[in-house]
Amino acid sequence: MSDNIVLRLHSVGFEYEENVIVENISFEQQRGEAIAFIGLSGSGKTTLLKLIAGILTPTKGHIERNIENVAYVSQYESLLPWLSIFENLLIRERLHDGYYSEVIKEKALKILEEVGLSGYENHYPYQLSGGMKKRVELARALLHNPDLLLLDEPFTALDPFHREKLYELTKRLCKENSTTLILVTHTLDEVYYLADIILGIAGKPATVAIMSRVESHFSQTEVRDFLRSKVGSYDTLYQFFHTKIEEEELITDINLLRPKRNWSYLKEYFLPFMLMILLVTGGLSMAKYLFQWPDYLFPYPPQVVNNLWGMIRSGVAFEHFFITIQSAFLGFLLASSIAIPLGYMFSQNKQVKRYGLPLVLIANTIPTIAIAPFIVLWFGYGLFARVLTVLSIVWLPLVIGSYQAFTYSHGFIQEYIDFYQPKWWKRWLFLELPASVSGIIASIKVSITLSVVGAVVAEFIAGSKGLGALLNIAKAQYNTAMMFAVLILLMISGLMLYSVSVLIEKWLMHRHFGYLKIMRK
């Protein structure tokens, strides 16, 4: 292939699950040329663009690329929500180099200014409108002066002012850097401003229907008439370009998106919780009075509170409470360190999932109360035995939750992985783990409360201290008030551990799921 030819497709075809999407597409492109792909929605334009980008691999034919520096803008929203706008711009440096040079930082700030987003570098995607996000994606593509720029309907979410401004910016930078451009579009304006060659895609499977050069001296009307002459009628031309552009309202006041600090938490959670406790306590007291339940079956709530206060004053409550929390939390941490990597392995390797997941499910069908005596037999009555008992209860929700989270997250980040091809550890740390964090947090919330159950089971069987052991002591003494007091301590321990997971989620939400703050208003 000569130096002037940067791209050549040889009878390229692609099929997915026995459905042929594109077939027998051949063309070549010279350095600095701009080609516009036109065609109906679903005609295969995006698939062809992904084949050229290297995101997909042809099932027939082959593609020759005489260049390495390629930039790609998807038609879908593709900014990573856990990164700031500035970090999104420099995602290539993060995934490849691991650091940002001062030169590239200055260049990133300059390109943001050129797309009209100066001052937004420290904001997050949820704080921007759809059109603003699209401008960031286009800025990211133009940042590195690519040899080949692939744009998939990048201007559809923009308002008319910014659309024309970005037409001019794209055309100027492509001309200055001799950038070769391929554009997927439904808009005649974009063909007029940017394209040298028009490639019409039609049919099932998709093939090249028309391929013609547009003369640079043509007016916009002449471009339209020229295309009509190629396709036969205005009705056919309309089909090639028919689409609906939906404008999004720009968000001008970013402070409107930031949650205000107020008493909403107190009103929404604490006060209803206290009211519920008062109603339950009053209802139980009334029931005991009306039905004359004996104290050994159900004591009055004030008796339970007095018993609890006595244990707190003597220090007994704190001693046993700490032991249970320690066992539960350490067991949860150990389970997390095993289950989350295991869930990741299941999501990455079909063979590991095929043979490993059934074993995990079979192991979890054995009740923990049946496993606990074996744990005591093999590991004694110490802390480690209690931690293992907790692990046996909480690990399955973590395995399944992390497996589902990693699996579903790939739909969002797969294009990043295929296009940038980072090293495995960078892929996991910067893409897969952040994208999966919501699903992992959901399984953590379930597992961390179950860890208290595991700790109590362990203390029933293998402990002389802890809330489970204290409950056994109260039962042996027929001290029902003390038994209810221990139950209250167990509820508090579960709420404390759950609160830890909520705090972690809130900390992550600042970066990862800030848009939820808007939705919850």
Stockholm file with secondary structure:
# STOCKHOLM 1.0

chainA/1-521         MSDNIVLRLHSVGFEYEENVIVENISFEQQRGEAIAFIGLSGSGKTTLLKLIAGILTPTKGHIERNIENVAYVSQYESLLPWLSIFENLLIRERLHDGYYSEVIKEKALKILEEVGLSGYENHYPYQLSGGMKKRVELARALLHNPDLLLLDEPFTALDPFHREKLYELTKRLCKENSTTLILVTHTLDEVYYLADIILGIAGKPATVAIMSRVESHFSQTEVRDFLRSKVGSYDTLYQFFHTKIEEEELITDINLLRPKRNWSYLKEYFLPFMLMILLVTGGLSMAKYLFQWPDYLFPYPPQVVNNLWGMIRSGVAFEHFFITIQSAFLGFLLASSIAIPLGYMFSQNKQVKRYGLPLVLIANTIPTIAIAPFIVLWFGYGLFARVLTVLSIVWLPLVIGSYQAFTYSHGFIQEYIDFYQPKWWKRWLFLELPASVSGIIASIKVSITLSVVGAVVAEFIAGSKGLGALLNIAKAQYNTAMMFAVLILLMISGLMLYSVSVLIEKWLMHRHFGYLKIMRK
#=GR chainA/1-521 SS CCTTEEEEEEEEEEEETTEEEEEEEEEEEETTCEEEEECCTTSSHHHHHHHHHTSSCCSEEEEEESCSCEEEECSSCCCCTTSCHHHHHTHHHHHHTSSCCHHHHHHHHHHHHHTTCTTCTTSCGGGSCHHHHHHHHHHHHHHTCCSEEEEESTTTTSCHHHHHHHHHHHHHHHHHTTCEEEEECSCHHHHHHHCSEEEEEETTTBEEEEEEECCTTCCHHHHHHHHHHHHSSHHHHHHHHCCCCCCCCCCCCGGGGSCCCSSHHIIIIIHHHHHHHHHHHHHHHHHHHHHTCCTTTCCCHHHHHHHHHHHHHHTHHHHHHHHHHHHHHHHHHHHHHHHHHHHHHHHHCHHHHHHHHHHHHHHHTSCHHHHHHHHHHHHTTSHHHHHHHHHHHHHHHHHHHHHHHHHHHHHHHHHHHHHHCCCHHHHIIIIIHHHHHHHHHHHHHHHHHHHHHHHHHHHHHHCSSSHHHHHHHHHHTTCHHHHHHHHHHHHHHHHHHHHHHHHHHHHHHTTSSTHHHHHTC
#=GC SS_cons         CCTTEEEEEEEEEEEETTEEEEEEEEEEEETTCEEEEECCTTSSHHHHHHHHHTSSCCSEEEEEESCSCEEEECSSCCCCTTSCHHHHHTHHHHHHTSSCCHHHHHHHHHHHHHTTCTTCTTSCGGGSCHHHHHHHHHHHHHHTCCSEEEEESTTTTSCHHHHHHHHHHHHHHHHHTTCEEEEECSCHHHHHHHCSEEEEEETTTBEEEEEEECCTTCCHHHHHHHHHHHHSSHHHHHHHHCCCCCCCCCCCCGGGGSCCCSSHHIIIIIHHHHHHHHHHHHHHHHHHHHHTCCTTTCCCHHHHHHHHHHHHHHTHHHHHHHHHHHHHHHHHHHHHHHHHHHHHHHHHCHHHHHHHHHHHHHHHTSCHHHHHHHHHHHHTTSHHHHHHHHHHHHHHHHHHHHHHHHHHHHHHHHHHHHHHCCCHHHHIIIIIHHHHHHHHHHHHHHHHHHHHHHHHHHHHHHCSSSHHHHHHHHHHTTCHHHHHHHHHHHHHHHHHHHHHHHHHHHHHHTTSSTHHHHHTC
//
